[in-house]
Amino acid sequence: MHPRFAERLVMADAYEETVLLHDRVQARLEDALGEHRRQRTDYDDLLVRHETTSLALATAEDAVRTQRQDHRRETARLNALVEEEQDARRRDRTAFDVQLDQARAEHEQQLQARQEEEARLREELRTQESRIQSLRGLLEDSAAEATSLRLERDRLSMDSARLREDLVGLQVELAAAEAGQDTHVEDGMLAPALLTVGQVLDRHPAPQDNGENAGRPQVVQGANPLDGGISKPVSPSAAAQPERDPTVTTRSENIAQWTAKPFWQLNYTSPDTGKLDPANAQIVTGMVTLDMRVSSPTAVPWTDPVMAYSSVRFDYTGRAAGKHKGTVFTEARVELVMSLKDPSVDQSARHILDAQQLPERTFPSWAGKTVPGSTEPLHRRINKTKQDENRDKSIRECREVWGDYSGTPLECDEYPFASTYEGSTKGDNRFSVRLIDGGDNGRGGLLIQKVYEENRILDGDPFYVKINP
């Protein structure tokens, strides 16, 4: 081939390759342009979203700034309130501390005054007990002398009554002899003798019964006599002496005489051993019964061997029962009575009434709780150690419910009382505690002690508690 044509053929091949390369480049350019358009579109979308996001971010930042400003203002307000509250609490705490100090000072003064008063009363009590002992000796001597004189008087009265009956009988015999002209009697003897006997009877009339004389007066003809008798079976304690009975335990009079004088007193005495012995209270128990008999000339006699009866108890317990020795009717119902209207013990009365009627609302509280004392009796406990154990448990219960109240005028009131077997240490949780005014609590305790002493309630004796509205 001609070299020139060969060169052209090479150029043609190069051209063809160039055209092919151009086509490929063109295709790649179109692809790149398409990709560029897509990216441009994405870029424009991204710019739009960016602008939207920037607006939202600006709005959010504005809201955050506003919230921060509000938060700062609210925080400042709350801080001011907290500061005011703390200031108020500090002022209240200061006032409370002042009141507490005053209450403690008053309590200390009252306690000191109470101790001084107790010391004075204790000294006065010792003086009175000394006087009582001396007076008791004089009274016992006087009583012994009076008993001796009374016995002598009764003996002389009975002798004079028998002599008078003999004189009356002699007077009747003389009158009958004079009326019948008794031949065995000398003339002129009957009238002077009858006159002498009548004068003696007129100068010494029959004595009237003064409540202590013990005779059987003559029954008026046609009247209905009533006989009364007292009997008394006795059960003394092993170390006690039997009691002395009245000299006369019967009374027989007609209805008019009983009506004119319906009261009849008999005195039974239980001798003591002469000294107070804690191991021997000299307890003597007995049953006094009344035997009644009624008779009439025109009716069938009537008899009631046990018309009335009552149990009695003698004891020498000492100071725990008030008077050192005394006698009580043991079947009498003993009640401690308080009133909600009494301002001196109204808090004590309210606590007892709530415990009796609303026991589940008192502390300790449990379902089905009941507290004795109203229909179920309480029983006195004299043992001081056991009483202190009751008080200690009740105080622990008060502190568990209300916290530390020391230094305040309040005291822990307990019901049933610490001086009973039904106190807080019994173990059945049938008790109640409440913080009340200390003065009220003390006056309530004095009422309890008064009932114990006035009714001679000994260890284990029952009694009831009644609250009047």
VOZATI-518670 format. One record per residue (C-alpha): x, y negated, z negated; residue in three letters. Coordinates in Angstrom, 3 decimals. Layout:
// residues N
((X,Y,Z),"ALA")
...
//
This chain:
// residues 469
((0.000,0.000,0.000),"MET")
((1.094,-3.456,0.647),"HIS")
((2.648,-4.946,-2.472),"PRO")
((0.423,-7.981,-2.258),"ARG")
((-2.658,-5.823,-2.213),"PHE")
((-1.355,-3.794,-5.037),"ALA")
((-0.923,-6.923,-7.131),"GLU")
((-4.454,-7.916,-6.328),"ARG")
((-5.702,-4.483,-7.277),"LEU")
((-3.933,-4.863,-10.603),"VAL")
((-5.528,-8.257,-11.049),"MET")
((-8.902,-6.757,-10.180),"ALA")
((-8.425,-4.124,-12.834),"ASP")
((-7.354,-6.804,-15.298),"ALA")
((-10.361,-8.884,-14.377),"TYR")
((-12.622,-5.914,-14.856),"GLU")
((-11.080,-5.270,-18.247),"GLU")
((-11.387,-8.951,-19.060),"THR")
((-15.049,-8.919,-18.068),"VAL")
((-15.636,-5.848,-20.207),"LEU")
((-13.743,-7.452,-23.058),"LEU")
((-15.757,-10.617,-22.550),"HIS")
((-18.958,-8.667,-22.649),"ASP")
((-17.878,-6.966,-25.843),"ARG")
((-16.796,-10.285,-27.370),"VAL")
((-20.067,-11.841,-26.213),"GLN")
((-21.993,-9.039,-27.807),"ALA")
((-20.009,-9.406,-31.025),"ARG")
((-20.529,-13.182,-30.861),"LEU")
((-24.249,-12.733,-30.515),"GLU")
((-24.196,-10.298,-33.415),"ASP")
((-22.148,-12.782,-35.428),"ALA")
((-24.493,-15.603,-34.497),"LEU")
((-27.470,-13.498,-35.513),"GLY")
((-25.766,-12.648,-38.775),"GLU")
((-24.916,-16.298,-39.189),"HIS")
((-28.535,-17.287,-38.631),"ARG")
((-29.690,-14.705,-41.172),"ARG")
((-27.124,-15.884,-43.688),"GLN")
((-28.124,-19.469,-42.965),"ARG")
((-31.721,-18.550,-43.629),"THR")
((-30.686,-16.800,-46.856),"ASP")
((-28.582,-19.812,-47.733),"TYR")
((-31.503,-22.145,-47.160),"ASP")
((-33.722,-19.890,-49.286),"ASP")
((-31.040,-19.792,-51.911),"LEU")
((-30.781,-23.583,-51.868),"LEU")
((-34.556,-23.820,-52.295),"VAL")
((-34.486,-21.351,-55.207),"ARG")
((-31.498,-23.133,-56.662),"HIS")
((-33.318,-26.423,-56.539),"GLU")
((-36.391,-24.842,-58.115),"THR")
((-34.252,-23.209,-60.773),"THR")
((-32.442,-26.479,-61.404),"SER")
((-35.781,-28.217,-61.895),"LEU")
((-36.977,-25.462,-64.244),"ALA")
((-33.674,-25.604,-66.112),"LEU")
((-33.935,-29.363,-66.467),"ALA")
((-37.500,-28.970,-67.709),"THR")
((-36.424,-26.255,-70.159),"ALA")
((-33.530,-28.354,-71.370),"GLU")
((-35.900,-31.265,-71.944),"ASP")
((-38.245,-28.946,-73.878),"ALA")
((-35.335,-27.587,-75.924),"VAL")
((-34.158,-31.104,-76.694),"ARG")
((-37.675,-32.017,-77.749),"THR")
((-37.949,-28.875,-79.898),"GLN")
((-34.587,-29.582,-81.479),"ARG")
((-35.678,-33.085,-82.302),"GLN")
((-38.937,-31.753,-83.770),"ASP")
((-36.986,-29.089,-85.661),"HIS")
((-34.629,-31.677,-87.095),"ARG")
((-37.558,-33.842,-88.167),"ARG")
((-39.380,-30.822,-89.708),"GLU")
((-36.205,-29.671,-91.408),"THR")
((-35.699,-33.118,-92.856),"ALA")
((-39.318,-33.168,-94.075),"ARG")
((-39.055,-29.692,-95.627),"LEU")
((-35.757,-30.592,-97.256),"ASN")
((-37.396,-33.645,-98.745),"ALA")
((-40.303,-31.516,-100.041),"LEU")
((-37.890,-28.933,-101.464),"VAL")
((-35.938,-31.668,-103.171),"GLU")
((-39.144,-33.127,-104.605),"GLU")
((-40.232,-29.663,-105.766),"GLU")
((-36.871,-29.042,-107.393),"GLN")
((-37.031,-32.433,-109.077),"ASP")
((-40.535,-31.633,-110.331),"ALA")
((-39.397,-28.249,-111.593),"ARG")
((-36.459,-29.808,-113.347),"ARG")
((-38.782,-32.312,-114.983),"ARG")
((-41.280,-29.558,-115.929),"ASP")
((-38.464,-27.367,-117.255),"ARG")
((-37.185,-30.233,-119.319),"THR")
((-40.678,-30.906,-120.713),"ALA")
((-41.198,-27.174,-121.354),"PHE")
((-37.857,-26.942,-123.155),"ASP")
((-38.837,-29.921,-125.286),"VAL")
((-42.208,-28.351,-126.109),"GLN")
((-40.550,-25.005,-126.772),"LEU")
((-38.039,-26.617,-129.113),"ASP")
((-40.864,-28.436,-130.890),"GLN")
((-42.871,-25.206,-131.185),"ALA")
((-39.864,-23.364,-132.554),"ARG")
((-39.164,-26.130,-135.031),"ALA")
((-42.805,-26.148,-136.143),"GLU")
((-42.728,-22.362,-136.381),"HIS")
((-39.607,-22.490,-138.520),"GLU")
((-41.210,-25.103,-140.758),"GLN")
((-44.399,-23.052,-141.068),"GLN")
((-42.373,-19.931,-141.765),"LEU")
((-40.362,-21.688,-144.442),"GLN")
((-43.512,-23.155,-145.966),"ALA")
((-45.174,-19.737,-145.856),"ARG")
((-42.173,-18.128,-147.538),"GLN")
((-42.149,-20.810,-150.231),"GLU")
((-45.905,-20.346,-150.722),"GLU")
((-45.480,-16.573,-150.885),"GLU")
((-42.706,-16.954,-153.455),"ALA")
((-44.905,-19.284,-155.504),"ARG")
((-47.891,-16.945,-155.254),"LEU")
((-45.703,-13.956,-156.083),"ARG")
((-44.433,-15.679,-159.205),"GLU")
((-47.970,-16.709,-160.103),"GLU")
((-49.114,-13.128,-159.494),"LEU")
((-46.443,-11.762,-161.821),"ARG")
((-47.542,-14.239,-164.481),"THR")
((-51.202,-13.286,-164.004),"GLN")
((-50.390,-9.579,-164.059),"GLU")
((-48.555,-10.067,-167.331),"SER")
((-51.564,-11.869,-168.753),"ARG")
((-53.874,-9.210,-167.361),"ILE")
((-51.834,-6.471,-169.030),"GLN")
((-52.047,-8.237,-172.379),"SER")
((-55.770,-8.952,-171.920),"LEU")
((-56.342,-5.350,-170.789),"ARG")
((-54.844,-4.128,-174.042),"GLY")
((-57.143,-6.442,-175.995),"LEU")
((-60.151,-5.365,-173.905),"LEU")
((-59.370,-1.697,-174.400),"GLU")
((-59.092,-2.239,-178.140),"ASP")
((-62.374,-4.196,-178.109),"SER")
((-64.043,-1.533,-175.986),"ALA")
((-62.907,1.214,-178.336),"ALA")
((-64.198,-0.753,-181.333),"GLU")
((-67.486,-1.508,-179.513),"ALA")
((-67.904,2.158,-178.626),"THR")
((-67.316,3.167,-182.226),"SER")
((-69.818,0.572,-183.473),"LEU")
((-72.336,1.587,-180.800),"ARG")
((-72.090,5.228,-181.834),"LEU")
((-72.543,4.278,-185.485),"GLU")
((-75.507,2.057,-184.574),"ARG")
((-77.144,4.850,-182.559),"ASP")
((-76.646,7.287,-185.418),"ARG")
((-78.197,4.862,-187.907),"LEU")
((-81.032,4.122,-185.465),"SER")
((-81.814,7.825,-185.139),"MET")
((-81.677,8.267,-188.908),"ASP")
((-83.980,5.290,-189.455),"SER")
((-86.350,6.590,-186.761),"ALA")
((-86.539,9.985,-188.471),"ARG")
((-87.097,8.345,-191.871),"LEU")
((-89.820,6.128,-190.411),"ARG")
((-91.547,9.144,-188.908),"GLU")
((-91.396,10.814,-192.314),"ASP")
((-92.893,7.685,-193.921),"LEU")
((-95.628,7.537,-191.290),"VAL")
((-96.388,11.185,-191.928),"GLY")
((-96.461,10.545,-195.682),"LEU")
((-98.780,7.581,-195.095),"GLN")
((-101.155,9.771,-193.093),"VAL")
((-101.107,12.502,-195.754),"GLU")
((-101.765,9.948,-198.525),"LEU")
((-104.632,8.407,-196.562),"ALA")
((-106.131,11.842,-195.972),"ALA")
((-105.711,12.782,-199.615),"ALA")
((-107.399,9.587,-200.755),"GLU")
((-110.279,10.039,-198.343),"ALA")
((-110.787,13.686,-199.401),"GLY")
((-110.430,13.055,-203.149),"GLN")
((-107.649,15.620,-203.458),"ASP")
((-108.045,17.156,-206.930),"THR")
((-104.373,18.023,-207.091),"HIS")
((-103.384,14.383,-207.205),"VAL")
((-103.952,12.364,-210.362),"GLU")
((-106.407,9.502,-210.153),"ASP")
((-104.777,6.107,-209.621),"GLY")
((-101.663,7.552,-207.975),"MET")
((-102.790,7.618,-204.319),"LEU")
((-103.613,3.926,-203.851),"ALA")
((-100.322,2.498,-205.213),"PRO")
((-98.279,5.063,-203.286),"ALA")
((-100.203,4.347,-200.089),"LEU")
((-99.739,0.601,-200.640),"LEU")
((-95.992,1.000,-201.264),"THR")
((-95.495,3.065,-198.105),"VAL")
((-97.441,0.532,-196.033),"GLY")
((-95.421,-2.366,-197.434),"GLN")
((-92.160,-0.586,-196.579),"VAL")
((-93.334,0.082,-193.013),"LEU")
((-94.478,-3.537,-192.633),"ASP")
((-91.164,-4.918,-193.917),"ARG")
((-89.205,-2.686,-191.495),"HIS")
((-91.115,-2.486,-188.182),"PRO")
((-89.998,-0.072,-185.475),"ALA")
((-87.044,-1.566,-183.470),"PRO")
((-87.680,-2.518,-179.844),"GLN")
((-85.548,-0.866,-177.132),"ASP")
((-82.945,-3.392,-175.896),"ASN")
((-81.596,-1.310,-173.007),"GLY")
((-78.878,0.255,-175.097),"GLU")
((-80.943,1.962,-177.844),"ASN")
((-81.543,5.576,-177.175),"ALA")
((-84.772,6.731,-178.867),"GLY")
((-88.037,8.277,-177.717),"ARG")
((-90.683,5.635,-178.539),"PRO")
((-94.139,6.791,-179.444),"GLN")
((-96.456,7.216,-176.501),"VAL")
((-99.629,5.153,-176.592),"VAL")
((-102.682,7.361,-176.638),"GLN")
((-104.018,7.877,-173.106),"GLY")
((-100.824,6.658,-171.372),"ALA")
((-98.818,8.696,-168.864),"ASN")
((-95.229,9.335,-170.017),"PRO")
((-92.369,9.341,-167.464),"LEU")
((-89.126,11.070,-168.297),"ASP")
((-85.863,10.233,-166.493),"GLY")
((-82.650,12.159,-166.769),"GLY")
((-79.137,11.777,-165.322),"ILE")
((-76.827,14.697,-164.696),"SER")
((-73.372,14.599,-163.140),"LYS")
((-71.291,17.530,-161.931),"PRO")
((-67.640,16.435,-161.806),"VAL")
((-64.581,17.568,-159.786),"SER")
((-61.457,15.974,-161.298),"PRO")
((-58.032,16.104,-159.717),"SER")
((-55.567,18.536,-161.231),"ALA")
((-53.715,15.850,-163.195),"ALA")
((-56.765,13.762,-164.169),"ALA")
((-58.702,13.872,-167.397),"GLN")
((-62.498,14.414,-167.330),"PRO")
((-64.536,11.252,-167.733),"GLU")
((-66.581,10.249,-170.754),"ARG")
((-70.343,10.492,-170.248),"ASP")
((-72.913,8.162,-171.858),"PRO")
((-74.138,9.282,-175.240),"THR")
((-77.751,9.399,-174.019),"VAL")
((-78.701,10.383,-170.470),"THR")
((-82.516,10.567,-170.802),"THR")
((-85.262,7.980,-171.089),"ARG")
((-88.928,8.768,-171.792),"SER")
((-91.514,5.971,-171.756),"GLU")
((-95.004,5.336,-170.481),"ASN")
((-95.721,3.675,-167.154),"ILE")
((-96.342,0.248,-168.686),"ALA")
((-92.972,0.323,-170.432),"GLN")
((-91.146,1.443,-167.253),"TRP")
((-92.909,-1.347,-165.315),"THR")
((-91.960,-3.963,-167.877),"ALA")
((-88.352,-2.799,-167.859),"LYS")
((-87.582,-0.999,-164.556),"PRO")
((-83.775,-1.218,-164.867),"PHE")
((-81.739,1.328,-166.757),"TRP")
((-77.957,1.261,-166.922),"GLN")
((-75.655,4.162,-167.713),"LEU")
((-71.881,3.791,-168.005),"ASN")
((-69.498,6.617,-167.090),"TYR")
((-65.822,6.134,-167.930),"THR")
((-62.795,7.997,-166.619),"SER")
((-59.939,7.732,-169.158),"PRO")
((-56.514,6.895,-167.776),"ASP")
((-53.170,8.324,-168.867),"THR")
((-51.954,4.912,-169.937),"GLY")
((-49.579,4.177,-167.072),"LYS")
((-49.530,3.795,-163.271),"LEU")
((-48.112,6.903,-161.597),"ASP")
((-47.767,6.844,-157.765),"PRO")
((-47.730,10.659,-157.774),"ALA")
((-51.029,10.855,-159.693),"ASN")
((-53.803,8.450,-158.783),"ALA")
((-56.018,10.118,-161.431),"GLN")
((-58.785,10.628,-158.892),"ILE")
((-61.998,12.038,-160.359),"VAL")
((-65.015,12.629,-158.127),"THR")
((-68.552,13.403,-159.176),"GLY")
((-72.188,13.552,-158.139),"MET")
((-74.716,11.561,-160.173),"VAL")
((-78.267,12.932,-159.767),"THR")
((-81.587,11.603,-161.099),"LEU")
((-84.107,14.115,-162.513),"ASP")
((-87.657,12.677,-162.703),"MET")
((-90.597,14.220,-164.592),"ARG")
((-94.171,12.835,-164.933),"VAL")
((-96.776,14.261,-167.314),"SER")
((-100.387,13.338,-168.147),"SER")
((-103.036,14.872,-170.421),"PRO")
((-105.438,15.059,-167.464),"THR")
((-103.093,16.083,-164.610),"ALA")
((-100.666,18.789,-163.663),"VAL")
((-97.085,17.766,-164.596),"PRO")
((-94.825,16.708,-161.674),"TRP")
((-91.076,17.253,-161.525),"THR")
((-88.402,16.277,-158.973),"ASP")
((-85.023,17.662,-160.077),"PRO")
((-83.064,15.660,-157.439),"VAL")
((-85.032,12.471,-156.927),"MET")
((-81.875,10.486,-156.149),"ALA")
((-78.156,11.200,-156.023),"TYR")
((-74.888,9.481,-155.246),"SER")
((-71.224,10.491,-155.044),"SER")
((-68.784,8.488,-157.165),"VAL")
((-65.003,8.371,-157.427),"ARG")
((-62.752,7.132,-160.217),"PHE")
((-59.113,6.298,-159.465),"ASP")
((-55.994,4.583,-160.794),"TYR")
((-54.281,3.863,-157.453),"THR")
((-52.734,0.550,-158.404),"GLY")
((-52.251,-2.660,-156.399),"ARG")
((-52.979,-1.000,-153.019),"ALA")
((-56.675,-0.779,-153.991),"ALA")
((-56.946,-4.326,-155.346),"GLY")
((-57.651,-3.803,-159.037),"LYS")
((-55.309,-1.186,-160.427),"HIS")
((-58.231,1.100,-161.403),"LYS")
((-61.895,1.249,-160.569),"GLY")
((-64.915,3.232,-159.385),"THR")
((-66.832,3.279,-156.083),"VAL")
((-69.782,5.018,-154.440),"PHE")
((-67.980,6.946,-151.702),"THR")
((-71.018,7.405,-149.421),"GLU")
((-71.548,3.675,-148.937),"ALA")
((-70.804,2.453,-145.387),"ARG")
((-67.922,-0.033,-145.496),"VAL")
((-67.722,-2.614,-142.688),"GLU")
((-65.231,-5.316,-141.785),"LEU")
((-67.394,-8.087,-140.278),"VAL")
((-66.017,-10.920,-138.119),"MET")
((-67.820,-13.540,-136.051),"SER")
((-67.038,-15.128,-132.699),"LEU")
((-68.423,-18.364,-134.148),"LYS")
((-65.803,-18.443,-136.907),"ASP")
((-63.049,-20.726,-135.530),"PRO")
((-60.503,-19.359,-138.008),"SER")
((-60.602,-15.815,-136.518),"VAL")
((-62.462,-16.228,-133.203),"ASP")
((-59.493,-14.965,-131.152),"GLN")
((-59.131,-11.853,-133.321),"SER")
((-62.885,-11.240,-133.121),"ALA")
((-62.902,-11.626,-129.318),"ARG")
((-60.001,-9.177,-128.960),"HIS")
((-61.765,-6.553,-131.120),"ILE")
((-65.087,-6.994,-129.291),"LEU")
((-63.398,-6.637,-125.880),"ASP")
((-61.564,-3.528,-127.080),"ALA")
((-64.824,-1.981,-128.307),"GLN")
((-67.085,-2.958,-125.390),"GLN")
((-64.677,-3.465,-122.436),"LEU")
((-61.742,-1.171,-123.326),"PRO")
((-60.605,-0.585,-119.715),"GLU")
((-59.917,-4.317,-119.350),"ARG")
((-57.498,-4.319,-122.287),"THR")
((-53.829,-3.330,-122.388),"PHE")
((-52.727,-0.609,-122.061),"PRO")
((-55.383,-0.073,-119.377),"SER")
((-56.450,3.336,-118.094),"TRP")
((-59.609,4.833,-116.604),"ALA")
((-62.090,6.158,-119.149),"GLY")
((-60.413,4.383,-122.075),"LYS")
((-62.331,4.152,-125.370),"THR")
((-61.339,2.483,-128.645),"VAL")
((-62.724,3.561,-132.073),"PRO")
((-64.043,1.389,-134.879),"GLY")
((-67.632,0.590,-133.889),"SER")
((-69.437,3.965,-133.990),"THR")
((-66.345,6.071,-134.678),"GLU")
((-64.714,5.064,-137.991),"PRO")
((-61.162,3.937,-138.616),"LEU")
((-59.194,5.373,-141.550),"HIS")
((-56.850,3.366,-143.767),"ARG")
((-53.135,4.217,-143.848),"ARG")
((-51.196,2.876,-146.850),"ILE")
((-47.728,4.131,-145.827),"ASN")
((-45.743,0.940,-145.049),"LYS")
((-43.195,2.759,-142.859),"THR")
((-45.937,4.134,-140.604),"LYS")
((-47.562,0.701,-140.474),"GLN")
((-44.265,-0.848,-139.297),"ASP")
((-43.939,1.858,-136.613),"GLU")
((-47.412,0.931,-135.337),"ASN")
((-46.477,-2.767,-135.241),"ARG")
((-43.169,-2.108,-133.447),"ASP")
((-44.842,-0.111,-130.681),"LYS")
((-47.580,-2.720,-130.255),"SER")
((-44.985,-5.516,-129.986),"ILE")
((-43.107,-3.554,-127.303),"ARG")
((-46.380,-3.213,-125.371),"GLU")
((-47.028,-6.981,-125.661),"CYS")
((-43.549,-7.801,-124.348),"ARG")
((-43.943,-5.343,-121.478),"GLU")
((-47.159,-7.091,-120.386),"VAL")
((-46.445,-10.772,-121.197),"TRP")
((-42.660,-10.945,-121.481),"GLY")
((-40.655,-12.587,-124.257),"ASP")
((-42.928,-14.856,-126.313),"TYR")
((-40.559,-15.401,-129.238),"SER")
((-40.326,-19.000,-130.411),"GLY")
((-43.959,-19.690,-129.465),"THR")
((-47.002,-19.921,-131.791),"PRO")
((-48.291,-16.655,-130.321),"LEU")
((-48.261,-13.269,-132.053),"GLU")
((-49.063,-9.742,-130.883),"CYS")
((-52.496,-8.727,-132.198),"ASP")
((-53.262,-4.988,-132.233),"GLU")
((-56.487,-3.042,-132.619),"TYR")
((-57.025,-0.563,-134.227),"PRO")
((-54.996,-2.153,-136.980),"PHE")
((-51.461,-1.118,-137.888),"ALA")
((-52.772,-0.145,-141.357),"SER")
((-54.926,2.680,-139.898),"THR")
((-54.302,6.239,-138.760),"TYR")
((-55.774,5.207,-135.373),"GLU")
((-52.908,2.734,-134.755),"GLY")
((-50.786,2.588,-131.599),"SER")
((-48.441,5.446,-132.595),"THR")
((-51.250,7.996,-132.860),"LYS")
((-50.423,9.147,-129.322),"GLY")
((-53.804,8.944,-127.569),"ASP")
((-53.333,5.369,-126.170),"ASN")
((-56.736,4.396,-127.588),"ARG")
((-55.527,1.004,-128.735),"PHE")
((-55.330,-2.560,-127.418),"SER")
((-52.800,-5.404,-127.734),"VAL")
((-53.194,-9.097,-126.947),"ARG")
((-51.258,-12.310,-127.587),"LEU")
((-53.272,-14.635,-129.846),"ILE")
((-52.587,-17.616,-132.086),"ASP")
((-50.376,-16.620,-135.014),"GLY")
((-52.549,-18.383,-137.583),"GLY")
((-55.657,-16.613,-136.315),"ASP")
((-53.817,-13.293,-136.468),"ASN")
((-52.696,-13.909,-140.048),"GLY")
((-56.188,-14.864,-141.232),"ARG")
((-57.605,-11.727,-139.609),"GLY")
((-55.081,-9.653,-141.551),"GLY")
((-56.188,-11.298,-144.813),"LEU")
((-59.814,-10.335,-144.060),"LEU")
((-58.761,-6.724,-143.502),"ILE")
((-56.864,-6.653,-146.810),"GLN")
((-59.859,-8.231,-148.571),"LYS")
((-62.150,-5.438,-147.343),"VAL")
((-59.601,-2.832,-148.466),"TYR")
((-59.390,-4.285,-151.967),"GLU")
((-63.029,-5.202,-152.571),"GLU")
((-64.219,-1.731,-151.521),"ASN")
((-61.276,0.254,-152.992),"ARG")
((-60.496,1.873,-149.624),"ILE")
((-57.774,4.420,-150.355),"LEU")
((-55.506,6.286,-147.946),"ASP")
((-57.637,8.181,-145.411),"GLY")
((-60.928,6.493,-146.404),"ASP")
((-63.196,5.604,-143.424),"PRO")
((-64.506,2.158,-142.545),"PHE")
((-66.048,0.400,-139.531),"TYR")
((-65.516,-2.919,-137.746),"VAL")
((-68.450,-5.079,-136.625),"LYS")
((-68.236,-8.272,-134.538),"ILE")
((-71.159,-10.709,-134.702),"ASN")
((-71.745,-12.982,-131.681),"PRO")
//
